[in-house]
Amino acid sequence: MIPDFYTYYTSLPFSSLINFEKISATPSELSIEVEKTVPAAGFLTLEQFRQAHGLKDVLLPRHLSLHKLSVLRQINEAVSLVEFPEDWKSTRLIFKCAIAFPELFYHELKMLLTLKPHRHVCERPLYIVTTEGQPGTDPIVVGFVLKYYDGGSLEAVLPSRLEEVRPTLEEKLKWSKQLTSVMSHLVSTEQTFFCDLKCENVVLSSQRVGHRDIILVDFEQIGTDNAWTPPEIITLERLLSVVQHTKDRDSRVKYAKLLQYALGSHHDNPTQYFRTITSSHILWKSLDRSEREAAQVFMLGKVLYCIWEGVGRVTSLNGESLEAGAEGNFPSFSTTPLEIRLLILQCTLGARELDTKNPFILRLDDQLVCGHSIGLNGLVDGSPAEVVEVARQFWVNELRGAEAVTFARRRHRTKESRPGDARLLPSLGRPTLDEILETLDTFGIGLAGQMQDRIG
C-alpha cells in the first residue's frame, strides 16, 4: 500500500507504465507493478519543436505543466477529457498526447497552429502541455489542450434511438453541406488533405437539435482503416506493406522501386526509407490536386452514407462490435432518398465493397473467415489450408492490380492513357466537391418545396 499515492503517481517520469500482472475482482488479490521509464528519444523541447516544424514566426499558445490538468475521463489512449482549474474553473477541455509516436502528434499540432480558422475545423490549441524530460534538460512538449465540443461524434449520435438526439432530414442535409464545404476549404484554400475522415472524427458543436454544426477533429494525417480509405490509397498501402513486412529480399526491393515510381520520389535506398514510414501521409502527398480531391470525395461519400442511413460506421469491423443498428452495410440503402443514394454511389466509385470477385475476410460469430467459404446454410466450409491458399491468391491479385494501377496512373498523368485505363482509375469518374454541393443544394430546394406543400 502506498501512503500518498497522488504524490507518488505525479512523481513518476512521463510515459511510465502501470502493469497489471494479475486481474481480480478482489482488490487485495491484484498484482500491480510500476515500470519507471524515461520519455522516448522522439520528444522535443518547445524550442526544438518550433525549429523542427518551421514555426519561427508563428505565435505559439501558452504552455502549462502536465500536472496542472485534472483528468475527468480517458476517451482513448491518446485523448482525455480534463479540467484546468486555475484558468478555466469547471470548463471541460480535451487533452491530446501520444506516447508511442510523438512525431504524429507534433505534426497534428503544427497543422492546427498553421491552418486558417474555419467554423467547421476545431479551434486552435489553447495550451501546449509540457513536462520534465531527461534530467538536466528543458521541459519537453507532450501534448496540447483543445476546446471540448459536447455534441458528441457522428459515430455516437447517428445510430441513437433517442428522438431528441436523432437528426432530422433538414439536419442531415445541413451536415452534408457543411462537411462538403469544409472539405473544399481544406483541398482548395489550404491545399492540404484530411485523410482521417470518418464519423469518429466528426463531432457536433452542441447537444441542441437544430443548433448542431459539424466540427472536424484529428489532424494527424495518418489515415484510417480500409472501410473509409479510397482504393487508390489502399493500392499504395499494399505496396508499402510488402516492403515493410515481407522476408523475401527480392520482393522487398522490387516493390520498393515500384512504390518509389508510384510516389514520384527519389531515395538512394528506397527499401530502407519506406521501412521507417509510420503513416499514410507521404502516400497522400504524392497525389496531385485533382487526385487528392477525388480521394477526399470518396471518404466524404462514405460519411454521407452514414449520415443518411443513420449508422456510426460505414460497415462492420472484423475485430470490433457496436450496438445493434450502429454498423452500416454499405452499399445497401434503406432510408436514403434516391437522389442522395445516386450521389453517394458516384462519390464512392471504386469501393472495395462493390467488388464481388475478391473474397473479403468476414466475421462470422467469433470466427474470421473468407467470404467465399460461407455456404448457403451459413456454415463455414473449407479447411485451414484452403483459407491460406485464398489469402495467398488474394495478395497475388492485389499486387498485380497495384502494378497495373501504378502504370495506368502514370500514363494518365503524362496524357498517354490506353484503352482500359479508366477501369483501373475509378477516381476519374467521381464528382468534384463543387458538383456535390450543387447536387445537395438542388435536393434542398426540392425538400423545402415538399415541406411547403405539406404546410399549405
Backbone hydrogen bonds, N-H to C=O, Kabsch-Sander energy under -0.5 kcal/mol:
donor,donor_aa,acceptor,acceptor_aa,energy
5,F,2,I,-0.6
5,F,3,P,-0.5
8,Y,4,D,-2.1
9,Y,5,F,-3.6
10,T,6,Y,-2.7
11,S,7,T,-0.8
11,S,8,Y,-0.5
12,L,8,Y,-0.5
12,L,9,Y,-1.2
16,S,13,P,-1.6
17,L,35,E,-2.5
19,N,17,L,-0.6
19,N,33,E,-3.2
21,E,19,N,-0.9
21,E,31,S,-2.4
22,K,31,S,-1.4
29,E,26,T,-2.0
30,L,27,P,-1.5
31,S,22,K,-1.6
32,I,30,L,-0.6
33,E,19,N,-2.9
35,E,17,L,-3.3
35,E,33,E,-0.5
36,K,34,V,-0.7
43,F,40,A,-1.5
46,L,139,P,-0.6
49,F,45,T,-2.7
50,R,46,L,-2.1
51,Q,47,E,-2.4
52,A,48,Q,-2.8
53,H,49,F,-1.6
54,G,51,Q,-1.2
55,L,50,R,-2.8
58,V,55,L,-1.3
60,L,58,V,-0.6
62,R,126,L,-0.6
64,L,128,I,-2.1
66,L,130,T,-2.3
68,K,65,S,-1.9
69,L,66,L,-1.6
70,S,83,E,-2.8
71,V,69,L,-0.5
72,L,81,L,-3.3
73,R,81,L,-1.8
75,I,73,R,-0.8
75,I,79,V,-1.5
76,N,79,V,-1.9
80,S,95,F,-2.6
81,L,73,R,-3.3
82,V,80,S,-0.6
82,V,93,L,-2.8
83,E,70,S,-2.2
84,F,91,T,-0.5
87,D,84,F,-1.0
88,W,84,F,-2.6
89,K,84,F,-0.5
89,K,85,P,-0.9
91,T,88,W,-2.6
93,L,82,V,-2.9
94,I,146,L,-2.5
95,F,80,S,-2.8
96,K,144,F,-2.5
97,C,78,A,-2.4
104,L,101,F,-1.8
105,F,101,F,-0.9
106,Y,102,P,-2.1
107,H,103,E,-1.7
108,E,104,L,-2.0
109,L,105,F,-2.5
110,K,106,Y,-2.3
111,M,107,H,-2.4
112,L,108,E,-2.6
113,L,109,L,-1.7
114,T,110,K,-1.4
114,T,111,M,-0.5
115,L,111,M,-2.1
121,V,118,H,-2.0
122,C,216,L,-2.1
126,L,145,V,-2.8
127,Y,145,V,-1.0
128,I,62,R,-2.3
129,V,143,G,-2.8
130,T,64,L,-2.6
131,T,140,I,-1.8
137,T,134,Q,-1.9
140,I,131,T,-2.6
141,V,44,L,-3.3
142,V,129,V,-2.6
142,V,140,I,-0.6
143,G,129,V,-1.2
144,F,96,K,-1.8
145,V,127,Y,-2.3
146,L,94,I,-2.9
148,Y,92,R,-0.7
149,Y,147,K,-0.5
150,D,148,Y,-0.6
151,G,204,L,-1.7
152,G,149,Y,-0.8
154,L,199,C,-1.0
154,L,202,V,-2.6
155,E,199,C,-1.0
156,A,153,S,-0.7
157,V,153,S,-2.5
158,L,154,L,-2.2
160,S,157,V,-1.5
165,V,162,L,-1.6
166,R,162,L,-2.5
172,K,168,T,-2.4
173,L,169,L,-2.0
174,K,170,E,-2.3
175,W,171,E,-3.0
176,S,172,K,-2.2
177,K,173,L,-2.2
178,Q,174,K,-2.6
179,L,175,W,-2.8
180,T,176,S,-2.0
181,S,177,K,-2.5
182,V,178,Q,-2.4
183,M,179,L,-2.0
184,S,180,T,-2.0
185,H,181,S,-2.0
186,L,182,V,-2.2
187,V,183,M,-2.4
188,S,184,S,-2.8
189,T,184,S,-0.6
189,T,185,H,-0.9
190,E,185,H,-2.3
192,T,186,L,-2.9
197,L,194,F,-1.0
201,N,198,K,-1.6
202,V,199,C,-1.4
203,V,201,N,-0.5
203,V,215,I,-2.7
204,L,152,G,-2.2
205,S,213,D,-2.5
209,V,207,Q,-0.6
211,H,208,R,-2.3
213,D,211,H,-0.6
215,I,203,V,-2.7
216,L,120,H,-2.4
217,V,201,N,-2.3
228,W,225,D,-1.8
229,T,225,D,-1.0
233,I,230,P,-1.2
234,I,230,P,-2.0
235,T,231,P,-2.3
236,L,232,E,-1.0
237,E,233,I,-2.5
238,R,234,I,-2.4
239,L,235,T,-1.6
240,L,236,L,-2.4
241,S,237,E,-2.6
242,V,238,R,-2.0
243,V,239,L,-2.1
244,Q,240,L,-2.1
245,H,241,S,-1.9
246,T,242,V,-2.4
249,R,247,K,-0.7
252,R,248,D,-2.2
253,V,249,R,-2.6
254,K,250,D,-2.5
255,Y,251,S,-2.6
256,A,252,R,-1.6
257,K,253,V,-2.0
258,L,254,K,-1.8
259,L,255,Y,-2.4
260,Q,256,A,-2.2
261,Y,257,K,-2.1
262,A,258,L,-2.5
263,L,259,L,-2.4
264,G,260,Q,-1.2
265,S,260,Q,-1.7
273,Y,269,N,-2.2
274,F,270,P,-2.7
275,R,271,T,-1.3
276,T,273,Y,-1.6
277,I,274,F,-1.1
280,S,222,I,-0.9
284,W,280,S,-2.1
285,K,281,H,-2.1
286,S,282,I,-0.9
287,L,284,W,-1.5
292,R,288,D,-2.8
293,E,289,R,-1.9
294,A,290,S,-2.2
295,A,291,E,-2.2
296,Q,292,R,-2.2
297,V,293,E,-2.4
298,F,294,A,-1.7
299,M,295,A,-1.6
300,L,296,Q,-2.6
301,G,297,V,-2.6
302,K,298,F,-1.6
303,V,299,M,-1.8
304,L,300,L,-2.9
305,Y,301,G,-1.9
306,C,302,K,-1.5
307,I,303,V,-2.5
308,W,304,L,-2.5
309,E,305,Y,-2.1
310,G,306,C,-1.5
311,V,306,C,-1.7
312,G,326,A,-2.2
313,R,326,A,-1.4
317,L,320,E,-0.5
320,E,317,L,-1.1
326,A,323,E,-2.3
328,G,313,R,-2.3
330,F,314,V,-2.0
332,S,329,N,-2.8
341,R,337,P,-2.3
342,L,338,L,-2.4
343,L,339,E,-1.6
344,I,340,I,-2.7
345,L,341,R,-2.5
346,Q,342,L,-1.8
347,C,343,L,-2.4
348,T,344,I,-1.8
349,L,346,Q,-1.1
351,A,348,T,-2.1
354,L,351,A,-1.5
355,D,352,R,-1.4
356,T,354,L,-0.9
360,F,358,N,-0.5
362,L,360,F,-0.6
362,L,369,V,-3.5
364,L,362,L,-0.6
364,L,367,Q,-2.9
365,D,363,R,-0.5
367,Q,364,L,-2.1
369,V,362,L,-3.0
369,V,367,Q,-0.6
371,G,360,F,-3.1
373,S,370,C,-1.7
374,I,371,G,-1.2
375,G,373,S,-0.7
375,G,379,L,-3.0
378,G,375,G,-1.8
381,D,373,S,-4.0
387,V,383,S,-1.9
388,V,384,P,-2.3
389,E,385,A,-2.1
390,V,386,E,-2.3
391,A,387,V,-2.3
392,R,388,V,-2.4
393,Q,389,E,-2.6
394,F,390,V,-2.3
395,W,391,A,-2.0
396,V,392,R,-2.1
397,N,393,Q,-2.5
398,E,394,F,-2.4
399,L,395,W,-2.4
400,R,396,V,-2.1
401,G,397,N,-2.6
402,A,398,E,-2.3
403,E,399,L,-2.1
404,A,400,R,-2.2
405,V,401,G,-2.8
406,T,402,A,-2.3
407,F,403,E,-2.0
408,A,404,A,-2.2
409,R,405,V,-2.7
410,R,406,T,-1.8
411,R,407,F,-2.2
412,H,408,A,-2.2
413,R,409,R,-2.0
414,T,410,R,-1.8
415,K,412,H,-1.2
416,E,411,R,-3.5
421,D,418,R,-2.1
423,R,420,G,-0.5
424,L,420,G,-0.9
424,L,421,D,-0.6
425,L,421,D,-1.0
428,L,425,L,-1.9
429,G,426,P,-1.8
430,R,427,S,-1.3
436,I,432,T,-1.9
437,L,433,L,-2.3
438,E,434,D,-2.1
439,T,435,E,-2.1
440,L,436,I,-2.5
441,D,437,L,-2.6
442,T,438,E,-2.3
443,F,439,T,-2.3
444,G,440,L,-2.5
445,I,441,D,-2.0
446,G,442,T,-1.9
447,L,443,F,-2.5
448,A,444,G,-2.5
449,G,445,I,-2.0
450,Q,446,G,-2.1
451,M,447,L,-2.1
452,Q,448,A,-2.2
453,D,449,G,-2.2
454,R,450,Q,-1.8
455,I,451,M,-2.1
456,G,452,Q,-2.7
